[in-house]
Amino acid sequence: MCDPVSHRAELAASEFGATAVDGFQVLVRREDVDAVLILSSGWYGSAPILAACEAGKAVYLGGGFDVSLDDAREIKRRVEATGVVFVAEFPRRESPATLRLQELIATVLGAPRLIFCHRRLPVANPSGCGPRPAAQPSTIQELVGLVDWCCYVVGRAPKRVTGMTWSGAGCGQDYRMMSLDFSEGAQPGMGPIAQLSCGRYIPAQWSEAVTYRPLAAMQISCEHGIAFVDLPATLIWFDQAGRHQESLESESPVGEQLLTRFYRAVTAPVGRTHDLDDAYRALFIVEQAGKSHREGRRIEL
């Protein structure tokens, strides 16, 4: 069980959070505020986004889509109703390695067949209980990013998902995995398959174990070759000619490119909600993977 002192601290934080959100709503209505940038997840949940929509201010969502599906549904409804600019941060999409991978798929490697993405994270709170630090993403948050990345590389949404979840004996430990089936026909397994997993099972103080033999961010098997992607700028691929290694550079960091795009979207006459649709879709798929685990069956999307 958790320490009652920690429980009281969480309640106090909740009370402080309610007051802080009220203050934020006042702040965002100011005429000299043009946009709201949310650069990390935290106790405030969807409140800043909803306040920005109410005030008619553009929203840049960084740090991952870390809200419940119900909150995401309400955010989607509010953004579409108000027409505010909404840009979700998907750094994996914009990395030089991903852009080069798409070029290779179109020219050399051929269509994707199998995709593997695995992430291991340190246990959020090695002391046992208490709130998760805002700087550390949740496994769900990580999986949302991985799902979107796979959809982006394949070029379409999956049709089926199968999920499995493990919860450790101690606080802060969990592991989630899922399989995405991108087959377009009625027969499962005839098209691209993606296997994704993310877990916290290594204590944070074992930093050497967390970084031991890191896996490629993405391993992708295509019709005519295979590629290993290490973000943001390393790509190793193989075909009949052998091994090819590319160290890619971009004119500006990915974060700077994303913020520049947000600025252009804010100053353009037409708002953008496509990123919100993609973020909502990825979160919905992760939620359906949880349903698959609970019901012990494959879920049709």
Phi and psi in degrees as GROMACS dihedral restraints (atoms count N, CA, C in turn):
[ dihedral_restraints ]
;  ai    aj    ak    al  type     phi  dphi    fc
    3     4     5     6     1   -80.4    20    10
    4     5     6     7     1   152.0    20    10
    6     7     8     9     1   -62.3    20    10
    7     8     9    10     1   129.6    20    10
    9    10    11    12     1   -61.5    20    10
   10    11    12    13     1   -26.6    20    10
   12    13    14    15     1   -64.5    20    10
   13    14    15    16     1   -41.7    20    10
   15    16    17    18     1   -64.2    20    10
   16    17    18    19     1   -37.1    20    10
   18    19    20    21     1   -63.5    20    10
   19    20    21    22     1   -42.8    20    10
   21    22    23    24     1   -64.5    20    10
   22    23    24    25     1   -34.7    20    10
   24    25    26    27     1   -65.1    20    10
   25    26    27    28     1   -37.9    20    10
   27    28    29    30     1   -65.6    20    10
   28    29    30    31     1   -40.8    20    10
   30    31    32    33     1   -62.7    20    10
   31    32    33    34     1   -41.8    20    10
   33    34    35    36     1   -62.7    20    10
   34    35    36    37     1   -40.2    20    10
   36    37    38    39     1   -63.5    20    10
   37    38    39    40     1   -36.5    20    10
   39    40    41    42     1   -64.6    20    10
   40    41    42    43     1   -42.8    20    10
   42    43    44    45     1   -64.0    20    10
   43    44    45    46     1   -41.7    20    10
   45    46    47    48     1   -63.2    20    10
   46    47    48    49     1   -38.6    20    10
   48    49    50    51     1   -61.6    20    10
   49    50    51    52     1   -41.3    20    10
   51    52    53    54     1   -61.1    20    10
   52    53    54    55     1   -41.7    20    10
   54    55    56    57     1   -66.6    20    10
   55    56    57    58     1   -41.4    20    10
   57    58    59    60     1   -65.2    20    10
   58    59    60    61     1   -37.3    20    10
   60    61    62    63     1   -64.6    20    10
   61    62    63    64     1   -40.5    20    10
   63    64    65    66     1   -59.4    20    10
   64    65    66    67     1   -42.3    20    10
   66    67    68    69     1   -64.8    20    10
   67    68    69    70     1   -36.7    20    10
   69    70    71    72     1   -65.3    20    10
   70    71    72    73     1   -39.8    20    10
   72    73    74    75     1   -61.2    20    10
   73    74    75    76     1   -36.8    20    10
   75    76    77    78     1   -68.5    20    10
   76    77    78    79     1   -42.9    20    10
   78    79    80    81     1   -63.8    20    10
   79    80    81    82     1   -43.1    20    10
   81    82    83    84     1   -70.1    20    10
   82    83    84    85     1   -18.1    20    10
   84    85    86    87     1   -80.2    20    10
   85    86    87    88     1    -9.2    20    10
   87    88    89    90     1   -61.7    20    10
   88    89    90    91     1   144.5    20    10
   90    91    92    93     1   -68.1    20    10
   91    92    93    94     1   -25.4    20    10
   93    94    95    96     1   -86.9    20    10
   94    95    96    97     1     6.6    20    10
   96    97    98    99     1  -103.7    20    10
   97    98    99   100     1   117.8    20    10
   99   100   101   102     1   -99.0    20    10
  100   101   102   103     1   -26.8    20    10
  102   103   104   105     1  -155.3    20    10
  103   104   105   106     1   161.6    20    10
  105   106   107   108     1  -119.8    20    10
  106   107   108   109     1   124.3    20    10
  108   109   110   111     1  -109.5    20    10
  109   110   111   112     1   119.7    20    10
  111   112   113   114     1  -107.7    20    10
  112   113   114   115     1   105.2    20    10
  114   115   116   117     1  -101.1    20    10
  115   116   117   118     1    -3.5    20    10
  117   118   119   120     1  -158.6    20    10
  118   119   120   121     1   157.6    20    10
  120   121   122   123     1   -82.7    20    10
  121   122   123   124     1   159.9    20    10
  123   124   125   126     1  -173.3    20    10
  124   125   126   127     1  -160.5    20    10
  126   127   128   129     1   -67.2    20    10
  127   128   129   130     1   -18.8    20    10
  129   130   131   132     1   -79.8    20    10
  130   131   132   133     1   -14.0    20    10
  132   133   134   135     1    56.9    20    10
  133   134   135   136     1  -128.9    20    10
  135   136   137   138     1   -90.1    20    10
  136   137   138   139     1    -2.0    20    10
  138   139   140   141     1   -55.9    20    10
  139   140   141   142     1   -46.4    20    10
  141   142   143   144     1   -62.7    20    10
  142   143   144   145     1   -36.5    20    10
  144   145   146   147     1   -66.6    20    10
  145   146   147   148     1   -45.7    20    10
  147   148   149   150     1   -65.8    20    10
  148   149   150   151     1   -37.4    20    10
  150   151   152   153     1   -65.9    20    10
  151   152   153   154     1   -39.5    20    10
  153   154   155   156     1   -64.5    20    10
  154   155   156   157     1   -39.9    20    10
  156   157   158   159     1   -62.1    20    10
  157   158   159   160     1   -43.6    20    10
  159   160   161   162     1   -62.4    20    10
  160   161   162   163     1   -33.8    20    10
  162   163   164   165     1   -89.3    20    10
  163   164   165   166     1    -3.8    20    10
  165   166   167   168     1    73.8    20    10
  166   167   168   169     1    30.3    20    10
  168   169   170   171     1  -105.2    20    10
  169   170   171   172     1   145.1    20    10
  171   172   173   174     1   -66.3    20    10
  172   173   174   175     1   153.1    20    10
  174   175   176   177     1  -127.8    20    10
  175   176   177   178     1   130.3    20    10
  177   178   179   180     1  -113.6    20    10
  178   179   180   181     1   116.4    20    10
  180   181   182   183     1  -103.3    20    10
  181   182   183   184     1   104.5    20    10
  183   184   185   186     1  -106.4    20    10
  184   185   186   187     1   170.6    20    10
  186   187   188   189     1    77.5    20    10
  187   188   189   190     1     8.9    20    10
  189   190   191   192     1    95.0    20    10
  190   191   192   193     1   158.6    20    10
  192   193   194   195     1   -91.8    20    10
  193   194   195   196     1    83.4    20    10
  195   196   197   198     1  -103.9    20    10
  196   197   198   199     1    64.1    20    10
  198   199   200   201     1  -135.9    20    10
  199   200   201   202     1   165.7    20    10
  201   202   203   204     1   -72.7    20    10
  202   203   204   205     1   164.2    20    10
  204   205   206   207     1   -64.7    20    10
  205   206   207   208     1   -36.9    20    10
  207   208   209   210     1   -62.8    20    10
  208   209   210   211     1   -43.7    20    10
  210   211   212   213     1   -64.0    20    10
  211   212   213   214     1   -40.6    20    10
  213   214   215   216     1   -63.2    20    10
  214   215   216   217     1   -37.8    20    10
  216   217   218   219     1   -64.2    20    10
  217   218   219   220     1   -40.9    20    10
  219   220   221   222     1   -68.5    20    10
  220   221   222   223     1   -39.8    20    10
  222   223   224   225     1   -60.2    20    10
  223   224   225   226     1   -45.5    20    10
  225   226   227   228     1   -59.9    20    10
  226   227   228   229     1   -43.2    20    10
  228   229   230   231     1   -63.9    20    10
  229   230   231   232     1   -43.8    20    10
  231   232   233   234     1   -67.1    20    10
  232   233   234   235     1   -43.5    20    10
  234   235   236   237     1   -62.9    20    10
  235   236   237   238     1   -44.1    20    10
  237   238   239   240     1   -66.4    20    10
  238   239   240   241     1   -35.3    20    10
  240   241   242   243     1   -71.9    20    10
  241   242   243   244     1   -38.1    20    10
  243   244   245   246     1   -89.5    20    10
  244   245   246   247     1   -22.8    20    10
  246   247   248   249     1    74.3    20    10
  247   248   249   250     1    18.2    20    10
  249   250   251   252     1   -70.9    20    10
  250   251   252   253     1   155.8    20    10
  252   253   254   255     1   -71.1    20    10
  253   254   255   256     1   130.3    20    10
  255   256   257   258     1  -132.1    20    10
  256   257   258   259     1   118.8    20    10
  258   259   260   261     1  -122.6    20    10
  259   260   261   262     1   119.3    20    10
  261   262   263   264     1   -93.7    20    10
  262   263   264   265     1   140.4    20    10
  264   265   266   267     1   -84.3    20    10
  265   266   267   268     1   116.2    20    10
  267   268   269   270     1  -123.7    20    10
  268   269   270   271     1    77.2    20    10
  270   271   272   273     1   -62.8    20    10
  271   272   273   274     1   -28.8    20    10
  273   274   275   276     1   -62.1    20    10
  274   275   276   277     1   -37.2    20    10
  276   277   278   279     1   -60.9    20    10
  277   278   279   280     1   -43.5    20    10
  279   280   281   282     1   -88.7    20    10
  280   281   282   283     1    -2.1    20    10
  282   283   284   285     1   -66.2    20    10
  283   284   285   286     1   146.9    20    10
  285   286   287   288     1   -56.6    20    10
  286   287   288   289     1   -35.2    20    10
  288   289   290   291     1   -65.7    20    10
  289   290   291   292     1   -39.0    20    10
  291   292   293   294     1   -68.1    20    10
  292   293   294   295     1   -42.5    20    10
  294   295   296   297     1   -62.8    20    10
  295   296   297   298     1   -40.0    20    10
  297   298   299   300     1   -68.7    20    10
  298   299   300   301     1   -37.9    20    10
  300   301   302   303     1   -59.4    20    10
  301   302   303   304     1   -42.1    20    10
  303   304   305   306     1   -63.0    20    10
  304   305   306   307     1   -37.8    20    10
  306   307   308   309     1   -62.6    20    10
  307   308   309   310     1   -43.9    20    10
  309   310   311   312     1   -66.7    20    10
  310   311   312   313     1   -38.0    20    10
  312   313   314   315     1   -61.0    20    10
  313   314   315   316     1   -39.6    20    10
  315   316   317   318     1   -75.6    20    10
  316   317   318   319     1   -23.7    20    10
  318   319   320   321     1  -116.9    20    10
  319   320   321   322     1   -38.5    20    10
  321   322   323   324     1  -122.1    20    10
  322   323   324   325     1   -52.3    20    10
  324   325   326   327     1   -75.8    20    10
  325   326   327   328     1   -31.9    20    10
  327   328   329   330     1    86.6    20    10
  328   329   330   331     1  -176.4    20    10
  330   331   332   333     1   -64.8    20    10
  331   332   333   334     1   143.9    20    10
  333   334   335   336     1   -64.5    20    10
  334   335   336   337     1   146.2    20    10
  336   337   338   339     1  -119.7    20    10
  337   338   339   340     1   -50.8    20    10
  339   340   341   342     1  -130.9    20    10
  340   341   342   343     1   137.8    20    10
  342   343   344   345     1  -129.7    20    10
  343   344   345   346     1   135.2    20    10
  345   346   347   348     1  -126.9    20    10
  346   347   348   349     1   126.2    20    10
  348   349   350   351     1  -134.4    20    10
  349   350   351   352     1   122.6    20    10
  351   352   353   354     1  -133.2    20    10
  352   353   354   355     1   134.6    20    10
  354   355   356   357     1  -129.2    20    10
  355   356   357   358     1   130.5    20    10
  357   358   359   360     1  -118.0    20    10
  358   359   360   361     1   134.1    20    10
  360   361   362   363     1  -123.2    20    10
  361   362   363   364     1   152.5    20    10
  363   364   365   366     1   -70.7    20    10
  364   365   366   367     1   152.6    20    10
  366   367   368   369     1   -58.3    20    10
  367   368   369   370     1   132.2    20    10
  369   370   371   372     1   -62.0    20    10
  370   371   372   373     1   -40.6    20    10
  372   373   374   375     1  -134.1    20    10
  373   374   375   376     1    96.7    20    10
  375   376   377   378     1   -65.1    20    10
  376   377   378   379     1   -16.7    20    10
  378   379   380   381     1   -75.2    20    10
  379   380   381   382     1   -14.5    20    10
  381   382   383   384     1   123.5    20    10
  382   383   384   385     1   -57.2    20    10
  384   385   386   387     1  -137.0    20    10
  385   386   387   388     1   177.5    20    10
  387   388   389   390     1   111.4    20    10
  388   389   390   391     1   170.8    20    10
  390   391   392   393     1   -68.9    20    10
  391   392   393   394     1   149.8    20    10
  393   394   395   396     1   -76.7    20    10
  394   395   396   397     1   130.8    20    10
  396   397   398   399     1   -57.9    20    10
  397   398   399   400     1   141.0    20    10
  399   400   401   402     1   -63.9    20    10
  400   401   402   403     1   -26.2    20    10
  402   403   404   405     1   -73.2    20    10
  403   404   405   406     1   -15.7    20    10
  405   406   407   408     1  -102.1    20    10
  406   407   408   409     1   119.4    20    10
  408   409   410   411     1   -70.4    20    10
  409   410   411   412     1   151.4    20    10
  411   412   413   414     1   -80.0    20    10
  412   413   414   415     1   165.1    20    10
  414   415   416   417     1   -65.5    20    10
  415   416   417   418     1   -35.6    20    10
  417   418   419   420     1   -63.0    20    10
  418   419   420   421     1   -43.4    20    10
  420   421   422   423     1   -59.2    20    10
  421   422   423   424     1   -43.6    20    10
  423   424   425   426     1   -64.9    20    10
  424   425   426   427     1   -42.3    20    10
  426   427   428   429     1   -66.3    20    10
  427   428   429   430     1   -34.8    20    10
  429   430   431   432     1   -58.5    20    10
  430   431   432   433     1   -44.3    20    10
  432   433   434   435     1   -64.7    20    10
  433   434   435   436     1   -39.4    20    10
  435   436   437   438     1   -69.0    20    10
  436   437   438   439     1   -39.4    20    10
  438   439   440   441     1   -61.9    20    10
  439   440   441   442     1   -46.3    20    10
  441   442   443   444     1   -61.7    20    10
  442   443   444   445     1   -39.9    20    10
  444   445   446   447     1   -60.7    20    10
  445   446   447   448     1   -46.1    20    10
  447   448   449   450     1   -64.4    20    10
  448   449   450   451     1   -42.3    20    10
  450   451   452   453     1   -61.0    20    10
  451   452   453   454     1   -38.0    20    10
  453   454   455   456     1   -67.1    20    10
  454   455   456   457     1   -42.4    20    10
  456   457   458   459     1   -70.2    20    10
  457   458   459   460     1   -43.4    20    10
  459   460   461   462     1   -70.8    20    10
  460   461   462   463     1   -34.4    20    10
  462   463   464   465     1    97.1    20    10
  463   464   465   466     1     9.5    20    10
  465   466   467   468     1  -162.9    20    10
  466   467   468   469     1   170.6    20    10
  468   469   470   471     1   -85.0    20    10
  469   470   471   472     1   152.7    20    10
  471   472   473   474     1   -73.1    20    10
  472   473   474   475     1   160.4    20    10
  474   475   476   477     1  -100.5    20    10
  475   476   477   478     1   -22.4    20    10
  477   478   479   480     1  -145.0    20    10
  478   479   480   481     1   153.0    20    10
  480   481   482   483     1  -140.6    20    10
  481   482   483   484     1   141.5    20    10
  483   484   485   486     1  -127.1    20    10
  484   485   486   487     1   130.3    20    10
  486   487   488   489     1  -127.1    20    10
  487   488   489   490     1   159.0    20    10
  489   490   491   492     1  -146.1    20    10
  490   491   492   493     1   138.2    20    10
  492   493   494   495     1  -129.7    20    10
  493   494   495   496     1   139.5    20    10
  495   496   497   498     1  -124.7    20    10
  496   497   498   499     1   133.3    20    10
  498   499   500   501     1  -115.4    20    10
  499   500   501   502     1   123.9    20    10
  501   502   503   504     1   -73.0    20    10
  502   503   504   505     1   168.3    20    10
  504   505   506   507     1   -70.0    20    10
  505   506   507   508     1   -29.2    20    10
  507   508   509   510     1   -99.3    20    10
  508   509   510   511     1   161.4    20    10
  510   511   512   513     1   -63.6    20    10
  511   512   513   514     1   141.4    20    10
  513   514   515   516     1    89.7    20    10
  514   515   516   517     1    -5.0    20    10
  516   517   518   519     1  -100.9    20    10
  517   518   519   520     1   129.6    20    10
  519   520   521   522     1  -161.9    20    10
  520   521   522   523     1   160.7    20    10
  522   523   524   525     1  -146.8    20    10
  523   524   525   526     1   131.3    20    10
  525   526   527   528     1  -130.0    20    10
  526   527   528   529     1   139.5    20    10
  528   529   530   531     1  -138.8    20    10
  529   530   531   532     1   154.7    20    10
  531   532   533   534     1  -154.2    20    10
  532   533   534   535     1   155.3    20    10
  534   535   536   537     1  -118.4    20    10
  535   536   537   538     1   129.9    20    10
  537   538   539   540     1  -108.5    20    10
  538   539   540   541     1   128.4    20    10
  540   541   542   543     1  -107.3    20    10
  541   542   543   544     1   114.3    20    10
  543   544   545   546     1   -95.2    20    10
  544   545   546   547     1    12.5    20    10
  546   547   548   549     1   -61.0    20    10
  547   548   549   550     1   131.5    20    10
  549   550   551   552     1   -87.4    20    10
  550   551   552   553     1   -21.6    20    10
  552   553   554   555     1   -85.7    20    10
  553   554   555   556     1  -175.2    20    10
  555   556   557   558     1   -75.4    20    10
  556   557   558   559     1   -21.0    20    10
  558   559   560   561     1   -87.8    20    10
  559   560   561   562     1   117.5    20    10
  561   562   563   564     1   -64.4    20    10
  562   563   564   565     1   150.7    20    10
  564   565   566   567     1    79.9    20    10
  565   566   567   568     1     7.8    20    10
  567   568   569   570     1   -92.8    20    10
  568   569   570   571     1   -11.8    20    10
  570   571   572   573     1  -118.0    20    10
  571   572   573   574     1  -164.7    20    10
  573   574   575   576     1   -60.4    20    10
  574   575   576   577     1   143.8    20    10
  576   577   578   579     1  -124.9    20    10
  577   578   579   580     1   135.8    20    10
  579   580   581   582     1  -119.9    20    10
  580   581   582   583     1   132.9    20    10
  582   583   584   585     1  -113.8    20    10
  583   584   585   586     1   120.1    20    10
  585   586   587   588     1  -122.3    20    10
  586   587   588   589     1   144.9    20    10
  588   589   590   591     1  -153.3    20    10
  589   590   591   592     1   151.7    20    10
  591   592   593   594     1  -154.6    20    10
  592   593   594   595     1   136.5    20    10
  594   595   596   597     1  -155.0    20    10
  595   596   597   598     1   154.6    20    10
  597   598   599   600     1  -114.9    20    10
  598   599   600   601     1   105.8    20    10
  600   601   602   603     1  -143.7    20    10
  601   602   603   604     1    -0.7    20    10
  603   604   605   606     1  -109.2    20    10
  604   605   606   607     1   122.1    20    10
  606   607   608   609     1   -54.0    20    10
  607   608   609   610     1   142.1    20    10
  609   610   611   612     1   -59.5    20    10
  610   611   612   613     1   -32.2    20    10
  612   613   614   615     1   -72.6    20    10
  613   614   615   616     1   -12.2    20    10
  615   616   617   618     1   -91.3    20    10
  616   617   618   619     1    60.9    20    10
  618   619   620   621     1   -61.3    20    10
  619   620   621   622     1   -33.5    20    10
  621   622   623   624     1   -67.5    20    10
  622   623   624   625     1   -36.1    20    10
  624   625   626   627     1   -69.1    20    10
  625   626   627   628     1   -37.5    20    10
  627   628   629   630     1   -61.7    20    10
  628   629   630   631     1   -38.1    20    10
  630   631   632   633     1   -96.1    20    10
  631   632   633   634     1     5.0    20    10
  633   634   635   636     1   -71.7    20    10
  634   635   636   637     1   127.9    20    10
  636   637   638   639     1    42.5    20    10
  637   638   639   640     1    65.9    20    10
  639   640   641   642     1   -62.1    20    10
  640   641   642   643     1   139.7    20    10
  642   643   644   645     1   -80.4    20    10
  643   644   645   646     1   156.6    20    10
  645   646   647   648     1   -62.3    20    10
  646   647   648   649     1   142.8    20    10
  648   649   650   651     1   -59.8    20    10
  649   650   651   652     1   -36.5    20    10
  651   652   653   654     1  -145.5    20    10
  652   653   654   655     1   134.0    20    10
  654   655   656   657     1  -117.1    20    10
  655   656   657   658     1   125.6    20    10
  657   658   659   660     1  -132.2    20    10
  658   659   660   661     1   125.9    20    10
  660   661   662   663     1  -101.9    20    10
  661   662   663   664     1   125.5    20    10
  663   664   665   666     1  -117.3    20    10
  664   665   666   667     1  -178.5    20    10
  666   667   668   669     1   -59.2    20    10
  667   668   669   670     1   -38.0    20    10
  669   670   671   672     1  -123.5    20    10
  670   671   672   673     1    13.2    20    10
  672   673   674   675     1   175.6    20    10
  673   674   675   676     1  -176.9    20    10
  675   676   677   678     1  -138.0    20    10
  676   677   678   679     1   147.1    20    10
  678   679   680   681     1  -135.7    20    10
  679   680   681   682     1   148.8    20    10
  681   682   683   684     1  -122.6    20    10
  682   683   684   685     1   123.9    20    10
  684   685   686   687     1  -110.5    20    10
  685   686   687   688     1   127.1    20    10
  687   688   689   690     1  -119.7    20    10
  688   689   690   691     1   114.7    20    10
  690   691   692   693     1   -73.6    20    10
  691   692   693   694     1   148.0    20    10
  693   694   695   696     1   -94.6    20    10
  694   695   696   697     1   -12.4    20    10
  696   697   698   699     1  -139.3    20    10
  697   698   699   700     1    21.8    20    10
  699   700   701   702     1  -119.2    20    10
  700   701   702   703     1   130.8    20    10
  702   703   704   705     1  -139.3    20    10
  703   704   705   706     1   123.7    20    10
  705   706   707   708     1  -119.2    20    10
  706   707   708   709     1   126.5    20    10
  708   709   710   711     1  -137.6    20    10
  709   710   711   712     1   156.1    20    10
  711   712   713   714     1  -129.5    20    10
  712   713   714   715     1   139.7    20    10
  714   715   716   717     1  -141.9    20    10
  715   716   717   718     1  -163.0    20    10
  717   718   719   720     1   -63.9    20    10
  718   719   720   721     1   -23.4    20    10
  720   721   722   723     1   -80.9    20    10
  721   722   723   724     1    -9.6    20    10
  723   724   725   726     1   116.1    20    10
  724   725   726   727     1  -150.1    20    10
  726   727   728   729     1   -93.0    20    10
  727   728   729   730     1   140.3    20    10
  729   730   731   732     1  -131.8    20    10
  730   731   732   733     1   126.7    20    10
  732   733   734   735     1  -119.6    20    10
  733   734   735   736     1   129.6    20    10
  735   736   737   738     1  -126.8    20    10
  736   737   738   739     1   127.9    20    10
  738   739   740   741     1  -107.1    20    10
  739   740   741   742     1   110.8    20    10
  741   742   743   744     1  -100.8    20    10
  742   743   744   745     1   143.8    20    10
  744   745   746   747     1  -123.5    20    10
  745   746   747   748     1   151.8    20    10
  747   748   749   750     1  -122.6    20    10
  748   749   750   751     1   162.2    20    10
  750   751   752   753     1   -66.7    20    10
  751   752   753   754     1   -29.8    20    10
  753   754   755   756     1  -145.7    20    10
  754   755   756   757     1   155.9    20    10
  756   757   758   759     1   -58.7    20    10
  757   758   759   760     1   155.2    20    10
  759   760   761   762     1   -59.1    20    10
  760   761   762   763     1   -42.1    20    10
  762   763   764   765     1   -59.8    20    10
  763   764   765   766     1   -40.6    20    10
  765   766   767   768     1   -66.4    20    10
  766   767   768   769     1   -39.1    20    10
  768   769   770   771     1   -63.4    20    10
  769   770   771   772     1   -40.9    20    10
  771   772   773   774     1   -65.7    20    10
  772   773   774   775     1   -42.2    20    10
  774   775   776   777     1   -67.5    20    10
  775   776   777   778     1   -35.3    20    10
  777   778   779   780     1   -64.0    20    10
  778   779   780   781     1   -41.1    20    10
  780   781   782   783     1   -63.9    20    10
  781   782   783   784     1   -39.0    20    10
  783   784   785   786     1   -62.8    20    10
  784   785   786   787     1   -42.9    20    10
  786   787   788   789     1   -59.7    20    10
  787   788   789   790     1   -43.4    20    10
  789   790   791   792     1   -65.7    20    10
  790   791   792   793     1   -36.9    20    10
  792   793   794   795     1   -66.8    20    10
  793   794   795   796     1   -37.7    20    10
  795   796   797   798     1   -67.4    20    10
  796   797   798   799     1   -40.0    20    10
  798   799   800   801     1   -84.1    20    10
  799   800   801   802     1    -9.3    20    10
  801   802   803   804     1   -79.8    20    10
  802   803   804   805     1   155.6    20    10
  804   805   806   807     1   -72.9    20    10
  805   806   807   808     1   -19.0    20    10
  807   808   809   810     1  -114.8    20    10
  808   809   810   811     1   129.4    20    10
  810   811   812   813     1   -73.5    20    10
  811   812   813   814     1   164.9    20    10
  813   814   815   816     1  -117.6    20    10
  814   815   816   817     1   128.0    20    10
  816   817   818   819     1  -125.8    20    10
  817   818   819   820     1     1.1    20    10
  819   820   821   822     1   -59.8    20    10
  820   821   822   823     1   -39.8    20    10
  822   823   824   825     1   -61.4    20    10
  823   824   825   826     1   -37.3    20    10
  825   826   827   828     1   -65.1    20    10
  826   827   828   829     1   -41.4    20    10
  828   829   830   831     1   -59.5    20    10
  829   830   831   832     1   -42.8    20    10
  831   832   833   834     1   -67.3    20    10
  832   833   834   835     1   -41.5    20    10
  834   835   836   837     1   -64.7    20    10
  835   836   837   838     1   -42.6    20    10
  837   838   839   840     1   -64.4    20    10
  838   839   840   841     1   -41.8    20    10
  840   841   842   843     1   -60.7    20    10
  841   842   843   844     1   -45.0    20    10
  843   844   845   846     1   -64.3    20    10
  844   845   846   847     1   -42.1    20    10
  846   847   848   849     1   -65.5    20    10
  847   848   849   850     1   -39.5    20    10
  849   850   851   852     1   -61.6    20    10
  850   851   852   853     1   -41.5    20    10
  852   853   854   855     1   -64.9    20    10
  853   854   855   856     1   -41.4    20    10
  855   856   857   858     1   -63.2    20    10
  856   857   858   859     1   -41.0    20    10
  858   859   860   861     1   -63.4    20    10
  859   860   861   862     1   -39.7    20    10
  861   862   863   864     1   -68.2    20    10
  862   863   864   865     1   -29.1    20    10
  864   865   866   867     1   -65.0    20    10
  865   866   867   868     1   -38.4    20    10
  867   868   869   870     1   -64.1    20    10
  868   869   870   871     1   -39.3    20    10
  870   871   872   873     1   -63.6    20    10
  871   872   873   874     1   -38.6    20    10
  873   874   875   876     1   -59.8    20    10
  874   875   876   877     1   -41.4    20    10
  876   877   878   879     1   -65.1    20    10
  877   878   879   880     1   -45.6    20    10
  879   880   881   882     1   -65.8    20    10
  880   881   882   883     1   -36.1    20    10
  882   883   884   885     1   -96.9    20    10
  883   884   885   886     1    -7.8    20    10
  885   886   887   888     1    65.3    20    10
  886   887   888   889     1    40.8    20    10
  888   889   890   891     1  -153.2    20    10
  889   890   891   892     1   162.0    20    10
  891   892   893   894     1   -75.6    20    10
  892   893   894   895     1   139.6    20    10
  894   895   896   897     1  -105.5    20    10
  895   896   897   898     1   127.2    20    10
  897   898   899   900     1   -79.7    20    10
  898   899   900   901     1   132.6    20    10
